[in-house]
C-alpha cells in the first residue's frame, strides 16, 4: 500500500486514536484523519477519498461492523479497505464481517 494514501482512524477512545495514529505515522503515512464514531466517519468518507480505514469494532452509536456494512452499500466509499481493530471480538468474527483484516488492540498498545 502506498503510504501517500489518506488513512481514516475511527475509535471512540481518544487514547486509542492517538496510539493508532502514532503507529500509522511511524509507518510512513502522513495524511491521517480521525473520527470518534461511525456516523462522523461516514460523513468524512463521503467528503474525502481514503485509501484505508482503521476502525474500532465496538463503538456507539454505530459499531465497526455496522460502519463496514454502511460503507459496502455506498458506491462512493464501498471500495475503501477497512481493518477492524478490537480488544474483544475474535478474528473469525472480523473476517465474517468482510473486513480486509483484523488487528487486536493489545498489538497496538504493545508496539505503540
BADRENDO-621141 format. One record per residue: residue in three letters; x, z negated, y negated of N, C-alpha, C, O, CB in turn; residue number from 1; chain. Coordinates in Angstrom, 2 decimals. Glycine has a CB too. Layout:
+--------+---------+---------+---------+---------+---------+---------+---------+---------+---------+---------+---------+---------+---------+---------+---------+-----+--------+
: residu :    n.c1 :    n.c3 :    n.c2 :   ca.c1 :   ca.c3 :   ca.c2 :    c.c1 :    c.c3 :    c.c2 :    o.c1 :    o.c3 :    o.c2 :   cb.c1 :   cb.c3 :   cb.c2 : num : chaine :
+--------+---------+---------+---------+---------+---------+---------+---------+---------+---------+---------+---------+---------+---------+---------+---------+-----+--------+
:    ALA :       X :       Z :       Y :       X :       Z :       Y :       X :       Z :       Y :       X :       Z :       Y :       X :       Z :       Y : NUM :      A :
...
+--------+---------+---------+---------+---------+---------+---------+---------+---------+---------+---------+---------+---------+---------+---------+---------+-----+--------+
This chain:
+--------+---------+---------+---------+---------+---------+---------+---------+---------+---------+---------+---------+---------+---------+---------+---------+-----+--------+
: residu :    n.c1 :    n.c3 :    n.c2 :   ca.c1 :   ca.c3 :   ca.c2 :    c.c1 :    c.c3 :    c.c2 :    o.c1 :    o.c3 :    o.c2 :   cb.c1 :   cb.c3 :   cb.c2 : num : chaine :
+--------+---------+---------+---------+---------+---------+---------+---------+---------+---------+---------+---------+---------+---------+---------+---------+-----+--------+
:    UNK :    0.84 :    0.00 :    1.18 :    0.00 :    0.00 :    0.00 :    0.88 :    0.00 :   -1.24 :    1.91 :   -0.68 :   -1.29 :   -0.96 :   -1.22 :    0.00 :   1 :      A :
:    UNK :    0.48 :    0.76 :   -2.22 :    1.22 :    0.82 :   -3.47 :    1.01 :   -0.46 :   -4.27 :   -0.13 :   -0.90 :   -4.46 :    0.80 :    2.03 :   -4.30 :   2 :      A :
:    UNK :    2.09 :   -1.06 :   -4.72 :    1.96 :   -2.30 :   -5.49 :    1.47 :   -2.05 :   -6.91 :    1.22 :   -2.99 :   -7.65 :    3.29 :   -3.02 :   -5.54 :   3 :      A :
:    UNK :    1.34 :   -0.78 :   -7.29 :    0.81 :   -0.48 :   -8.62 :   -0.72 :   -0.52 :   -8.64 :   -1.33 :   -0.49 :   -9.71 :    1.31 :    0.90 :   -9.09 :   4 :      A :
:    UNK :   -1.35 :   -0.58 :   -7.47 :   -2.81 :   -0.62 :   -7.42 :   -3.33 :   -1.96 :   -7.91 :   -2.74 :   -3.00 :   -7.62 :   -3.30 :   -0.35 :   -5.99 :   5 :      A :
:    UNK :   -4.43 :   -1.95 :   -8.65 :   -5.02 :   -3.20 :   -9.10 :   -5.59 :   -4.01 :   -7.94 :   -6.16 :   -3.45 :   -7.00 :   -6.11 :   -2.93 :  -10.12 :   6 :      A :
:    UNK :   -5.43 :   -5.33 :   -8.01 :   -5.92 :   -6.25 :   -6.98 :   -6.91 :   -7.21 :   -7.64 :   -6.67 :   -7.71 :   -8.74 :   -4.74 :   -7.03 :   -6.31 :   7 :      A :
:    UNK :   -8.02 :   -7.46 :   -6.95 :   -9.01 :   -8.43 :   -7.42 :   -9.04 :   -9.59 :   -6.43 :   -9.24 :   -9.38 :   -5.23 :  -10.42 :   -7.78 :   -7.57 :   8 :      A :
:    UNK :   -8.84 :  -10.80 :   -6.94 :   -8.90 :  -12.01 :   -6.13 :  -10.19 :  -12.74 :   -6.47 :  -10.50 :  -12.97 :   -7.64 :   -7.64 :  -12.92 :   -6.38 :   9 :      A :
:    UNK :  -10.95 :  -13.11 :   -5.42 :  -12.24 :  -13.79 :   -5.62 :  -12.23 :  -15.08 :   -4.82 :  -12.12 :  -15.07 :   -3.59 :  -13.44 :  -12.87 :   -5.19 :  10 :      A :
:    UNK :  -12.34 :  -16.20 :   -5.51 :  -12.38 :  -17.50 :   -4.85 :  -13.03 :  -18.49 :   -5.80 :  -12.84 :  -18.42 :   -7.01 :  -10.95 :  -17.99 :   -4.44 :  11 :      A :
:    UNK :  -13.80 :  -19.41 :   -5.25 :  -14.47 :  -20.40 :   -6.09 :  -13.57 :  -21.59 :   -6.42 :  -13.98 :  -22.50 :   -7.14 :  -15.72 :  -20.89 :   -5.41 :  12 :      A :
:    UNK :  -12.35 :  -21.58 :   -5.90 :  -11.38 :  -22.63 :   -6.18 :  -10.30 :  -22.10 :   -7.12 :   -9.58 :  -21.16 :   -6.79 :  -10.75 :  -23.17 :   -4.87 :  13 :      A :
:    UNK :  -10.19 :  -22.70 :   -8.30 :   -9.16 :  -22.29 :   -9.26 :   -7.76 :  -22.46 :   -8.68 :   -6.86 :  -21.66 :   -8.94 :   -9.29 :  -23.09 :  -10.56 :  14 :      A :
:    UNK :   -7.57 :  -23.52 :   -7.89 :   -6.27 :  -23.76 :   -7.27 :   -5.90 :  -22.64 :   -6.31 :   -4.78 :  -22.14 :   -6.34 :   -6.28 :  -25.10 :   -6.53 :  15 :      A :
:    UNK :   -6.85 :  -22.24 :   -5.46 :   -6.58 :  -21.16 :   -4.51 :   -6.35 :  -19.84 :   -5.22 :   -5.51 :  -19.05 :   -4.81 :   -7.72 :  -21.01 :   -3.51 :  16 :      A :
:    UNK :   -7.10 :  -19.60 :   -6.30 :   -6.87 :  -18.37 :   -7.07 :   -5.43 :  -18.34 :   -7.56 :   -4.77 :  -17.31 :   -7.46 :   -7.85 :  -18.28 :   -8.26 :  17 :      A :
:    UNK :   -4.95 :  -19.44 :   -8.09 :   -3.58 :  -19.50 :   -8.61 :   -2.56 :  -19.27 :   -7.49 :   -1.60 :  -18.52 :   -7.67 :   -3.32 :  -20.85 :   -9.29 :  18 :      A :
:    UNK :   -2.76 :  -19.92 :   -6.35 :   -1.83 :  -19.77 :   -5.22 :   -1.80 :  -18.32 :   -4.73 :   -0.73 :  -17.75 :   -4.54 :   -2.23 :  -20.71 :   -4.07 :  19 :      A :
:    UNK :   -2.98 :  -17.74 :   -4.54 :   -3.06 :  -16.37 :   -4.03 :   -2.50 :  -15.39 :   -5.06 :   -1.76 :  -14.48 :   -4.70 :   -4.51 :  -16.00 :   -3.68 :  20 :      A :
:    UNK :   -2.84 :  -15.57 :   -6.33 :   -2.33 :  -14.68 :   -7.38 :   -0.80 :  -14.74 :   -7.44 :   -0.14 :  -13.71 :   -7.60 :   -2.93 :  -15.06 :   -8.75 :  21 :      A :
:    UNK :   -0.24 :  -15.94 :   -7.33 :    1.23 :  -16.08 :   -7.33 :    1.84 :  -15.32 :   -6.15 :    2.85 :  -14.63 :   -6.32 :    1.63 :  -17.56 :   -7.27 :  22 :      A :
:    UNK :    1.24 :  -15.45 :   -4.96 :    1.75 :  -14.74 :   -3.79 :    1.67 :  -13.23 :   -3.96 :    2.61 :  -12.50 :   -3.63 :    0.96 :  -15.16 :   -2.55 :  23 :      A :
:    UNK :    0.56 :  -12.77 :   -4.49 :    0.36 :  -11.34 :   -4.70 :    1.40 :  -10.80 :   -5.69 :    1.99 :   -9.75 :   -5.48 :   -1.07 :  -11.05 :   -5.20 :  24 :      A :
:    UNK :    1.60 :  -11.54 :   -6.76 :    2.59 :  -11.12 :   -7.77 :    4.01 :  -11.16 :   -7.21 :    4.82 :  -10.29 :   -7.52 :    2.49 :  -12.01 :   -9.02 :  25 :      A :
:    UNK :    4.32 :  -12.17 :   -6.40 :    5.65 :  -12.26 :   -5.77 :    5.92 :  -11.07 :   -4.86 :    7.07 :  -10.73 :   -4.59 :    5.77 :  -13.56 :   -4.98 :  26 :      A :
:    UNK :    4.85 :  -10.44 :   -4.38 :    4.98 :   -9.28 :   -3.51 :    4.91 :   -7.96 :   -4.28 :    4.72 :   -6.90 :   -3.69 :    3.91 :   -9.31 :   -2.44 :  27 :      A :
:    UNK :    5.06 :   -8.04 :   -5.59 :    5.23 :   -6.84 :   -6.39 :    4.00 :   -6.31 :   -7.10 :    4.11 :   -5.35 :   -7.87 :    5.73 :   -5.80 :   -5.55 :  28 :      A :
:    UNK :    2.84 :   -6.90 :   -6.88 :    1.64 :   -6.43 :   -7.56 :    1.61 :   -7.00 :   -8.97 :    1.77 :   -8.20 :   -9.17 :    0.36 :   -6.83 :   -6.77 :  29 :      A :
:    UNK :    1.40 :   -6.14 :   -9.95 :    1.43 :   -6.58 :  -11.34 :    0.05 :   -6.57 :  -12.00 :   -0.16 :   -7.27 :  -12.99 :    2.37 :   -5.70 :  -12.13 :  30 :      A :
:    UNK :   -0.88 :   -5.80 :  -11.46 :   -2.22 :   -5.69 :  -12.03 :   -3.17 :   -6.52 :  -11.18 :   -3.77 :   -6.02 :  -10.23 :   -2.69 :   -4.20 :  -12.09 :  31 :      A :
:    UNK :   -3.30 :   -7.80 :  -11.52 :   -4.07 :   -8.76 :  -10.72 :   -5.16 :   -9.38 :  -11.60 :   -4.87 :   -9.95 :  -12.65 :   -3.15 :   -9.86 :  -10.12 :  32 :      A :
:    UNK :   -6.40 :   -9.26 :  -11.15 :   -7.53 :   -9.88 :  -11.84 :   -8.17 :  -10.90 :  -10.91 :   -7.98 :  -10.85 :   -9.69 :   -8.57 :   -8.81 :  -12.29 :  33 :      A :
:    UNK :   -8.93 :  -11.83 :  -11.49 :   -9.58 :  -12.87 :  -10.69 :  -11.03 :  -13.06 :  -11.11 :  -11.40 :  -12.82 :  -12.25 :   -8.81 :  -14.19 :  -10.82 :  34 :      A :
:    UNK :  -11.82 :  -13.50 :  -10.14 :  -13.21 :  -13.90 :  -10.38 :  -13.50 :  -15.12 :   -9.52 :  -12.87 :  -15.33 :   -8.49 :  -14.21 :  -12.73 :  -10.06 :  35 :      A :
:    UNK :  -14.47 :  -15.93 :   -9.96 :  -14.79 :  -17.17 :   -9.27 :  -16.03 :  -17.09 :   -8.37 :  -16.37 :  -18.08 :   -7.72 :  -15.00 :  -18.25 :  -10.26 :  36 :      A :
:    UNK :  -16.70 :  -15.94 :   -8.33 :  -17.86 :  -15.80 :   -7.45 :  -18.14 :  -14.33 :   -7.15 :  -17.65 :  -13.44 :   -7.85 :  -19.10 :  -16.47 :   -8.08 :  37 :      A :
:    UNK :  -18.93 :  -14.11 :   -6.11 :  -19.24 :  -12.76 :   -5.67 :  -19.97 :  -11.89 :   -6.70 :  -19.56 :  -10.75 :   -6.92 :  -20.06 :  -12.83 :   -4.46 :  38 :      A :
:    UNK :  -21.03 :  -12.40 :   -7.34 :  -21.72 :  -11.57 :   -8.32 :  -20.80 :  -11.11 :   -9.47 :  -20.89 :   -9.96 :   -9.91 :  -22.90 :  -12.34 :   -8.90 :  39 :      A :
:    UNK :  -19.95 :  -11.99 :   -9.95 :  -19.00 :  -11.60 :  -11.01 :  -18.00 :  -10.57 :  -10.49 :  -17.60 :   -9.66 :  -11.21 :  -18.25 :  -12.85 :  -11.54 :  40 :      A :
:    UNK :  -17.59 :  -10.74 :   -9.23 :  -16.65 :   -9.79 :   -8.63 :  -17.29 :   -8.40 :   -8.53 :  -16.63 :   -7.40 :   -8.81 :  -16.22 :  -10.27 :   -7.23 :  41 :      A :
:    UNK :  -18.56 :   -8.33 :   -8.14 :  -19.23 :   -7.04 :   -8.07 :  -19.28 :   -6.36 :   -9.42 :  -19.06 :   -5.15 :   -9.52 :  -20.64 :   -7.21 :   -7.53 :  42 :      A :
:    UNK :  -19.57 :   -7.12 :  -10.46 :  -19.59 :   -6.56 :  -11.81 :  -18.22 :   -6.00 :  -12.17 :  -18.11 :   -4.88 :  -12.69 :  -20.02 :   -7.62 :  -12.85 :  43 :      A :
:    UNK :  -17.18 :   -6.76 :  -11.89 :  -15.80 :   -6.35 :  -12.20 :  -15.44 :   -5.09 :  -11.41 :  -14.80 :   -4.18 :  -11.94 :  -14.80 :   -7.49 :  -11.89 :  44 :      A :
:    UNK :  -15.85 :   -5.04 :  -10.13 :  -15.55 :   -3.89 :   -9.28 :  -16.21 :   -2.62 :   -9.80 :  -15.68 :   -1.52 :   -9.61 :  -16.00 :   -4.16 :   -7.86 :  45 :      A :
:    UNK :  -17.33 :   -2.76 :  -10.45 :  -18.03 :   -1.59 :  -10.99 :  -17.44 :   -1.14 :  -12.32 :  -17.71 :   -0.03 :  -12.78 :  -19.52 :   -1.91 :  -11.17 :  46 :      A :
:    UNK :  -16.63 :   -2.00 :  -12.94 :  -16.02 :   -1.68 :  -14.23 :  -14.61 :   -1.12 :  -14.10 :  -14.14 :   -0.41 :  -15.00 :  -15.99 :   -2.91 :  -15.09 :  47 :      A :
:    UNK :  -13.93 :   -1.43 :  -13.00 :  -12.53 :   -1.06 :  -12.84 :  -12.29 :   -0.65 :  -11.39 :  -12.86 :   -1.24 :  -10.47 :  -11.60 :   -2.22 :  -13.25 :  48 :      A :
:    UNK :  -11.44 :    0.33 :  -11.19 :  -11.14 :    0.79 :   -9.84 :  -10.01 :   -0.05 :   -9.25 :   -8.89 :   -0.06 :   -9.76 :  -10.75 :    2.28 :   -9.85 :  49 :      A :
:    UNK :  -10.31 :   -0.77 :   -8.16 :   -9.34 :   -1.63 :   -7.49 :   -8.84 :   -0.99 :   -6.20 :   -9.54 :   -0.21 :   -5.56 :   -9.95 :   -3.00 :   -7.19 :  50 :      A :
:    UNK :   -7.61 :   -1.34 :   -5.84 :   -7.03 :   -0.87 :   -4.60 :   -7.19 :   -1.87 :   -3.47 :   -7.03 :   -1.51 :   -2.31 :   -5.58 :   -0.55 :   -4.79 :  51 :      A :
:    UNK :   -7.51 :   -3.13 :   -3.81 :   -7.63 :   -4.17 :   -2.81 :   -8.41 :   -5.35 :   -3.39 :   -8.26 :   -5.70 :   -4.56 :   -6.24 :   -4.63 :   -2.32 :  52 :      A :
:    UNK :   -9.25 :   -5.96 :   -2.54 :   -9.95 :   -7.19 :   -2.89 :   -9.53 :   -8.26 :   -1.89 :   -9.57 :   -8.04 :   -0.68 :  -11.51 :   -6.99 :   -2.90 :  53 :      A :
:    UNK :   -9.13 :   -9.41 :   -2.39 :   -8.84 :  -10.59 :   -1.57 :   -9.93 :  -11.59 :   -1.89 :  -10.01 :  -12.09 :   -3.02 :   -7.38 :  -11.18 :   -1.84 :  54 :      A :
:    UNK :  -10.78 :  -11.90 :   -0.91 :  -11.94 :  -12.74 :   -1.19 :  -12.04 :  -13.93 :   -0.25 :  -11.82 :  -13.81 :    0.96 :  -13.20 :  -11.92 :   -1.11 :  55 :      A :
:    UNK :  -12.38 :  -15.07 :   -0.83 :  -12.71 :  -16.25 :   -0.04 :  -13.92 :  -15.93 :    0.83 :  -14.81 :  -15.18 :    0.41 :  -12.99 :  -17.48 :   -0.96 :  56 :      A :
:    UNK :  -13.96 :  -16.49 :    2.01 :  -15.09 :  -16.29 :    2.94 :  -16.28 :  -17.15 :    2.53 :  -17.42 :  -16.69 :    2.52 :  -14.66 :  -16.63 :    4.39 :  57 :      A :
:    UNK :  -16.02 :  -18.41 :    2.18 :  -17.09 :  -19.35 :    1.88 :  -17.17 :  -19.65 :    0.39 :  -16.39 :  -20.43 :   -0.14 :  -16.89 :  -20.65 :    2.66 :  58 :      A :
:    UNK :  -18.12 :  -19.00 :   -0.27 :  -18.36 :  -19.21 :   -1.70 :  -19.86 :  -19.29 :   -1.93 :  -20.65 :  -18.91 :   -1.07 :  -17.72 :  -18.06 :   -2.56 :  59 :      A :
:    UNK :  -20.23 :  -19.78 :   -3.06 :  -21.62 :  -19.79 :   -3.51 :  -21.66 :  -19.10 :   -4.86 :  -20.69 :  -19.23 :   -5.61 :  -22.21 :  -21.25 :   -3.59 :  60 :      A :
:    UNK :  -22.66 :  -18.40 :   -5.23 :  -23.91 :  -18.17 :   -4.51 :  -23.82 :  -17.00 :   -3.51 :  -24.81 :  -16.73 :   -2.82 :  -25.01 :  -17.90 :   -5.49 :  61 :      A :
:    UNK :  -22.70 :  -16.32 :   -3.42 :  -22.54 :  -15.19 :   -2.53 :  -21.25 :  -15.38 :   -1.73 :  -20.18 :  -15.54 :   -2.31 :  -22.51 :  -13.84 :   -3.32 :  62 :      A :
:    UNK :  -21.34 :  -15.37 :   -0.41 :  -20.16 :  -15.54 :    0.43 :  -19.29 :  -14.28 :    0.40 :  -19.73 :  -13.23 :   -0.06 :  -20.58 :  -15.87 :    1.88 :  63 :      A :
:    UNK :  -18.08 :  -14.40 :    0.90 :  -17.20 :  -13.24 :    1.01 :  -17.79 :  -12.18 :    1.91 :  -17.66 :  -10.98 :    1.64 :  -15.84 :  -13.66 :    1.53 :  64 :      A :
:    UNK :  -18.45 :  -12.60 :    2.98 :  -19.12 :  -11.65 :    3.88 :  -20.22 :  -10.91 :    3.12 :  -20.35 :   -9.69 :    3.25 :  -19.71 :  -12.39 :    5.12 :  65 :      A :
:    UNK :  -21.02 :  -11.64 :    2.34 :  -22.08 :  -11.01 :    1.55 :  -21.50 :  -10.07 :    0.50 :  -22.06 :   -9.01 :    0.23 :  -22.96 :  -12.07 :    0.88 :  66 :      A :
:    UNK :  -20.38 :  -10.46 :   -0.11 :  -19.71 :   -9.59 :   -1.07 :  -19.30 :   -8.30 :   -0.39 :  -19.54 :   -7.21 :   -0.92 :  -18.47 :  -10.29 :   -1.69 :  67 :      A :
:    UNK :  -18.69 :   -8.41 :    0.79 :  -18.29 :   -7.23 :    1.55 :  -19.50 :   -6.34 :    1.85 :  -19.44 :   -5.13 :    1.69 :  -17.59 :   -7.64 :    2.85 :  68 :      A :
:    UNK :  -20.61 :   -6.96 :    2.28 :  -21.81 :   -6.19 :    2.61 :  -22.36 :   -5.47 :    1.37 :  -22.77 :   -4.31 :    1.46 :  -22.89 :   -7.11 :    3.19 :  69 :      A :
:    UNK :  -22.36 :   -6.16 :    0.22 :  -22.81 :   -5.53 :   -1.03 :  -21.89 :   -4.37 :   -1.41 :  -22.36 :   -3.31 :   -1.83 :  -22.86 :   -6.58 :   -2.17 :  70 :      A :
:    UNK :  -20.59 :   -4.59 :   -1.27 :  -19.63 :   -3.53 :   -1.59 :  -19.86 :   -2.31 :   -0.68 :  -19.81 :   -1.17 :   -1.15 :  -18.18 :   -4.04 :   -1.43 :  71 :      A :
:    UNK :  -20.10 :   -2.56 :    0.60 :  -20.28 :   -1.47 :    1.57 :  -21.49 :   -0.60 :    1.24 :  -21.49 :    0.59 :    1.52 :  -20.44 :   -2.05 :    2.97 :  72 :      A :
:    UNK :  -22.50 :   -1.20 :    0.64 :  -23.72 :   -0.45 :    0.29 :  -23.60 :    0.29 :   -1.05 :  -24.46 :    1.11 :   -1.37 :  -24.90 :   -1.39 :    0.23 :  73 :      A :
:    UNK :  -22.57 :    0.01 :   -1.80 :  -22.40 :    0.59 :   -3.14 :  -21.38 :    1.72 :   -3.08 :  -20.20 :    1.48 :   -2.82 :  -21.95 :   -0.50 :   -4.16 :  74 :      A :
:    UNK :  -21.82 :    2.95 :   -3.32 :  -20.94 :    4.12 :   -3.21 :  -19.74 :    4.05 :   -4.15 :  -18.70 :    4.65 :   -3.87 :  -21.73 :    5.37 :   -3.48 :  75 :      A :
:    UNK :  -19.86 :    3.35 :   -5.26 :  -18.75 :    3.31 :   -6.22 :  -17.64 :    2.37 :   -5.80 :  -16.51 :    2.53 :   -6.25 :  -19.26 :    2.89 :   -7.58 :  76 :      A :
:    UNK :  -17.93 :    1.38 :   -4.96 :  -16.90 :    0.40 :   -4.55 :  -16.79 :    0.26 :   -3.03 :  -16.02 :   -0.57 :   -2.55 :  -17.21 :   -0.96 :   -5.15 :  77 :      A :
:    UNK :  -17.54 :    1.05 :   -2.28 :  -17.61 :    0.92 :   -0.83 :  -16.33 :    1.22 :   -0.09 :  -16.17 :    0.81 :    1.06 :  -18.65 :    1.79 :   -0.32 :  78 :      A :
:    UNK :  -15.39 :    1.93 :   -0.72 :  -14.15 :    2.29 :   -0.04 :  -12.99 :    1.35 :   -0.35 :  -11.88 :    1.56 :    0.14 :  -13.77 :    3.68 :   -0.40 :  79 :      A :
:    UNK :  -13.23 :    0.34 :   -1.16 :  -12.16 :   -0.60 :   -1.52 :  -11.94 :   -1.56 :   -0.34 :  -12.88 :   -2.23 :    0.07 :  -12.50 :   -1.39 :   -2.83 :  80 :      A :
:    UNK :  -10.71 :   -1.64 :    0.20 :  -10.47 :   -2.57 :    1.30 :  -10.58 :   -4.02 :    0.83 :  -10.19 :   -4.36 :   -0.29 :   -9.09 :   -2.32 :    1.92 :  81 :      A :
:    UNK :  -11.13 :   -4.85 :    1.71 :  -11.28 :   -6.27 :    1.40 :  -10.63 :   -7.10 :    2.51 :  -10.82 :   -6.83 :    3.70 :  -12.79 :   -6.66 :    1.23 :  82 :      A :
:    UNK :   -9.85 :   -8.08 :    2.11 :   -9.26 :   -9.04 :    3.04 :   -9.96 :  -10.37 :    2.79 :   -9.96 :  -10.89 :    1.68 :   -7.70 :   -9.17 :    2.85 :  83 :      A :
:    UNK :  -10.56 :  -10.91 :    3.85 :  -11.26 :  -12.18 :    3.74 :  -10.28 :  -13.32 :    3.98 :   -9.47 :  -13.28 :    4.91 :  -12.44 :  -12.25 :    4.72 :  84 :      A :
:    UNK :  -10.37 :  -14.34 :    3.15 :   -9.48 :  -15.50 :    3.22 :  -10.34 :  -16.73 :    3.44 :  -11.31 :  -16.96 :    2.72 :   -8.61 :  -15.63 :    1.93 :  85 :      A :
:    UNK :   -9.97 :  -17.54 :    4.44 :  -10.78 :  -18.71 :    4.74 :   -9.97 :  -19.82 :    5.37 :   -8.91 :  -19.59 :    5.96 :  -11.92 :  -18.33 :    5.65 :  86 :      A :
:    UNK :  -10.48 :  -21.00 :    5.25 :   -9.87 :  -22.14 :    5.91 :  -10.66 :  -22.59 :    7.12 :  -10.22 :  -23.48 :    7.85 :   -9.73 :  -23.28 :    4.94 :  87 :      A :
:    UNK :  -11.84 :  -21.98 :    7.37 :  -12.69 :  -22.47 :    8.45 :  -13.16 :  -21.41 :    9.43 :  -13.16 :  -21.66 :   10.63 :  -13.87 :  -23.14 :    7.87 :  88 :      A :
:    UNK :  -13.56 :  -20.24 :    8.97 :  -14.12 :  -19.24 :    9.88 :  -13.04 :  -18.65 :   10.78 :  -11.89 :  -18.53 :   10.37 :  -14.81 :  -18.11 :    9.09 :  89 :      A :
:    UNK :  -13.41 :  -18.30 :   11.99 :  -12.46 :  -17.75 :   12.95 :  -12.13 :  -16.30 :   12.65 :  -12.90 :  -15.60 :   11.99 :  -12.99 :  -17.87 :   14.35 :  90 :      A :
:    UNK :  -10.99 :  -15.85 :   13.15 :  -10.53 :  -14.48 :   12.94 :  -11.57 :  -13.48 :   13.44 :  -11.85 :  -12.48 :   12.77 :   -9.19 :  -14.24 :   13.64 :  91 :      A :
:    UNK :  -12.14 :  -13.74 :   14.60 :  -13.13 :  -12.82 :   15.15 :  -14.30 :  -12.61 :   14.22 :  -14.83 :  -11.50 :   14.12 :  -13.63 :  -13.31 :   16.47 :  92 :      A :
:    UNK :  -14.72 :  -13.65 :   13.55 :  -15.84 :  -13.56 :   12.62 :  -15.53 :  -12.62 :   11.47 :  -16.37 :  -11.82 :   11.08 :  -16.20 :  -14.94 :   12.09 :  93 :      A :
:    UNK :  -14.32 :  -12.71 :   10.93 :  -13.93 :  -11.84 :    9.83 :  -13.91 :  -10.38 :   10.28 :  -14.36 :   -9.50 :    9.55 :  -12.56 :  -12.24 :    9.27 :  94 :      A :
:    UNK :  -13.39 :  -10.13 :   11.47 :  -13.35 :   -8.75 :   11.97 :  -14.76 :   -8.22 :   12.18 :  -15.04 :   -7.07 :   11.86 :  -12.55 :   -8.66 :   13.27 :  95 :      A :
:    UNK :  -15.65 :   -9.06 :   12.72 :  -17.01 :   -8.62 :   12.94 :  -17.70 :   -8.28 :   11.63 :  -18.56 :   -7.40 :   11.59 :  -17.80 :   -9.69 :   13.68 :  96 :      A :
:    UNK :  -17.33 :   -8.96 :   10.57 :  -17.91 :   -8.67 :    9.26 :  -17.45 :   -7.32 :    8.73 :  -18.06 :   -6.80 :    7.79 :  -17.54 :   -9.77 :    8.26 :  97 :      A :
:    UNK :  -16.41 :   -6.74 :    9.31 :  -15.91 :   -5.44 :    8.89 :  -14.78 :   -5.50 :    7.89 :  -14.43 :   -4.47 :    7.30 :  -17.02 :   -4.66 :    8.31 :  98 :      A :
:    UNK :  -14.21 :   -6.66 :    7.68 :  -13.12 :   -6.79 :    6.72 :  -11.90 :   -6.02 :    7.19 :  -11.72 :   -5.79 :    8.39 :  -12.77 :   -8.27 :    6.49 :  99 :      A :
:    UNK :  -11.05 :   -5.62 :    6.25 :   -9.81 :   -4.92 :    6.58 :   -8.86 :   -5.86 :    7.30 :   -8.07 :   -5.43 :    8.14 :   -9.15 :   -4.35 :    5.32 : 100 :      A :
:    UNK :   -8.92 :   -7.15 :    6.97 :   -8.04 :   -8.13 :    7.60 :   -8.57 :   -9.53 :    7.32 :   -9.54 :   -9.72 :    6.59 :   -6.59 :   -7.99 :    7.07 : 101 :      A :
:    UNK :   -7.91 :  -10.50 :    7.93 :   -8.26 :  -11.91 :    7.79 :   -6.98 :  -12.67 :    7.46 :   -5.92 :  -12.37 :    8.01 :   -8.93 :  -12.47 :    9.10 : 102 :      A :
:    UNK :   -7.07 :  -13.64 :    6.58 :   -5.92 :  -14.47 :    6.24 :   -6.39 :  -15.91 :    6.11 :   -7.36 :  -16.20 :    5.41 :   -5.24 :  -13.99 :    4.91 : 103 :      A :
:    UNK :   -5.71 :  -16.82 :    6.80 :   -6.06 :  -18.23 :    6.72 :   -5.49 :  -18.84 :    5.45 :   -4.38 :  -18.51 :    5.04 :   -5.56 :  -18.98 :    7.95 : 104 :      A :
:    UNK :   -6.24 :  -19.74 :    4.83 :   -5.75 :  -20.39 :    3.62 :   -4.52 :  -21.22 :    3.87 :   -3.70 :  -21.40 :    2.97 :   -6.84 :  -21.26 :    3.02 : 105 :      A :
:    UNK :   -4.36 :  -21.74 :    5.06 :   -3.16 :  -22.50 :    5.40 :   -1.93 :  -21.63 :    5.21 :   -0.90 :  -22.11 :    4.72 :   -3.23 :  -23.04 :    6.85 : 106 :      A :
:    UNK :   -2.00 :  -20.36 :    5.59 :   -0.87 :  -19.45 :    5.42 :   -0.57 :  -19.28 :    3.93 :    0.60 :  -19.19 :    3.55 :   -1.16 :  -18.09 :    6.07 : 107 :      A :
:    UNK :   -1.57 :  -19.21 :    3.10 :   -1.37 :  -19.04 :    1.65 :   -0.69 :  -20.25 :    1.05 :    0.22 :  -20.11 :    0.23 :   -2.72 :  -18.80 :    0.94 : 108 :      A :
:    UNK :   -1.11 :  -21.43 :    1.45 :   -0.56 :  -22.63 :    0.84 :    0.84 :  -22.96 :    1.36 :    1.66 :  -23.51 :    0.63 :   -1.48 :  -23.80 :    1.07 : 109 :      A :
:    UNK :    1.13 :  -22.62 :    2.61 :    2.44 :  -22.90 :    3.17 :    3.52 :  -22.03 :    2.55 :    4.65 :  -22.49 :    2.36 :    2.41 :  -22.69 :    4.67 : 110 :      A :
:    UNK :    3.20 :  -20.80 :    2.25 :    4.21 :  -19.87 :    1.76 :    4.11 :  -19.63 :    0.26 :    4.84 :  -18.79 :   -0.27 :    4.09 :  -18.57 :    2.49 : 111 :      A :
:    UNK :    3.24 :  -20.33 :   -0.42 :    3.00 :  -20.12 :   -1.84 :    4.04 :  -20.61 :   -2.72 :    3.94 :  -20.49 :   -3.94 :    1.78 :  -20.72 :   -2.23 : 112 :      A :
+--------+---------+---------+---------+---------+---------+---------+---------+---------+---------+---------+---------+---------+---------+---------+---------+-----+--------+
